[in-house]
Amino acid sequence: MTETRFETKEIQGTLKILNFNEITQQGCYVLLDTGQLVRVPTQAIGPETKPTITIHQQGITRAALLTENDAELVSTLRDIAITNNIQPKF
């Protein structure tokens, strides 16, 4: 009988989780209730910037910051989400 070994990824830290309307830095976020990806560029943040993304739903929309790089590869973002027990739908 052959023994099979699986390597598991160790979570290096926890993701920053915040309400969607509290996002103040650029990056790639995953919406926790839907698993959808939201990219927030630098141009979308600032005191004189109108919101470029609006979500209309009941309740609070929570998001987790996957990376501060808003141009990160989707495959890398999926890996980060899965490593942190978030099911991505992107």
Secondary structure, DSSP 8 states (H G I E B T S, - for coil): ------------S--EEEEGGG--S-EEEEETTT--EEEE-GGG-STT---S-----SS--EEEEEES-TT--HHHHHHHHHHTT-----
